[in-house]
Amino acid sequence: MQLYSTKNPKHIVNFQQALFEGLPPDNGLYMPSVIPLLSSLFIQNLNKYSFQDIAFTVAQAMLNGEIPDYELHTLVKNAINFQAPVHKLDEHTEILELFHGPSLAFKDFGARFMAQTMGYFNQKSDQDLTILVATSGDTGGAVAAGFYQTPGIRVVILYPSGKVSELQEKQLTTLGHNISALEVQGTFDDCQALVKQAFLDTKLRSKINLSSANSINIARLIPQMFYYFEAYKQVQHIGKDVVFIVPSGNFGNLTAGLMAKKMGLPIAHFVAATNANDVVPEYLQTGTFKPRASKATLSNAMDVGNPSNFARMMDLYGSTWNIIKENIDGFRFSDAETRAAMREVYSRHRYILDPHGAVGYLAWRTYQKAHPEHYGIILETAHPAKFLDSVNSILGMEIEIPDTLNQLYSKEKAATLISKDYNGFKDWLHLNIK
Ligand SMILES: *Cc1c(COP(=O)(O)O)cnc(C)c1O
């Protein structure tokens, strides 16, 4: 597989390099040189394949032999070991449940595939790999669960003390084994600064083999294509034009959908759904992209003011506004509208949406007014119990908590408290990472 930097098409790497580098040195983003077209026979017969078969076929086409089929098959099987079912809401609407993985959010797909592929390449090396992750909450949980017990790889997670939810903290601090949690007396920015400084510390790096699990790694986008095919398979027999509605923040999820369409999946249209952080809907309306500071909202995993995958979206469509507009509509919604949507969906359909999925639902209802004949698949990006306090208070009841979460609450937290001073962090690394 060949990839280029969006800032310099002549900078070419293979998948393994893009996986471990994360970002090209020019601060662009890696994009595949070729997005292969899958055979129309395969697309027409999707329902003959399991989710894992579909995932393998997509990964095989993208990676183009860089990981041998037999090995890739095993990696995909290990990464995608949970389902992505659709739930019918009404005659024209399905909810695609992407929360059946270990951290109960769609980021499990990316984190698990990344862990599997990194583990595969690293097994040939005699040096262990240490992944440093600074997290404000959600990403760390998916990365920790994804890399849990991956041979040859250690994960060190830095999170701001007192600034993540109890549930998030449990997800970061209760796994043990190859996952270590450092509770930093500081902010998320301090955590990021510590990680950055470690990467710049050549003396440290000569002793410890460091890598990152960045959210813009191409290894996260590839597995996010899998479930577009899987969802399409489940509604194909209805024979309507299929529209995907994607609750968006950094726009990785939506970009993966655009790539799935390039691979031949007949997606009629995309709807980008955002909260008040609406730079992309604004771009779609006006043709001007104005990144700005993010605003805090109820759907906080989408609080992104300068979405990094926007560069990939532009790259896919040759930066042509007209063509992008033909493929994507964008709508933004307030927290008050989001709360009302959660109540409406529960009272009408007895279905509990999380705040992110509710933003998607609102966008679909808006889009649907102009396209009543279309068939909508709303991506539900997290389990509502991940946002337990807000969901309970909005719906005025206690929602059911899945077993995996209940078990988590009873586990003991294990974290090392460190200051935001770099020397303490460095000493910890030297002492604990061999
Ligand atoms: C990360 C996240 C999003 C946003 O996804 P992007 O790919 O960044 O657009 C939406 N919902 C939830 C629950 C998330 O964790």
The ligand as an SDF file (V2000), in Angstrom:
LIG
                    3D

 15 15  0  0  0  0  0  0  0  0999 V2000
  -14.9720   10.6830   18.5520 C   0  0  0  0  0  0  0  0  0  0  0  0
  -16.4470   10.6750   18.6270 C   0  0  0  0  0  0  0  0  0  0  0  0
  -17.2570   11.3210   17.6570 C   0  0  0  0  0  0  0  0  0  0  0  0
  -16.6610   12.1160   16.5310 C   0  0  0  0  0  0  0  0  0  0  0  0
  -16.0720   11.3090   15.5490 O   0  0  0  0  0  0  0  0  0  0  0  0
  -15.0920   11.9480   14.4660 P   0  0  0  0  0  0  0  0  0  0  0  0
  -14.5720   10.8060   13.6790 O   0  0  0  0  0  0  0  0  0  0  0  0
  -14.0240   12.6550   15.2420 O   0  0  0  0  0  0  0  0  0  0  0  0
  -15.8930   12.8910   13.6480 O   0  0  0  0  0  0  0  0  0  0  0  0
  -18.6280   11.2060   17.7600 C   0  0  0  0  0  0  0  0  0  0  0  0
  -19.2070   10.5320   18.7800 N   0  0  0  0  0  0  0  0  0  0  0  0
  -18.4750    9.9120   19.7300 C   0  0  0  0  0  0  0  0  0  0  0  0
  -19.1670    9.2070   20.8330 C   0  0  0  0  0  0  0  0  0  0  0  0
  -17.0810    9.9510   19.6990 C   0  0  0  0  0  0  0  0  0  0  0  0
  -16.3630    9.3480   20.6540 O   0  0  0  0  0  0  0  0  0  0  0  0
  1  2  1  0
  2  3  1  0
  2 14  2  0
  3  4  1  0
  3 10  2  0
  4  5  1  0
  5  6  1  0
  6  7  2  0
  6  8  1  0
  6  9  1  0
 10 11  1  0
 11 12  2  0
 12 13  1  0
 12 14  1  0
 14 15  1  0
M  END
$$$$
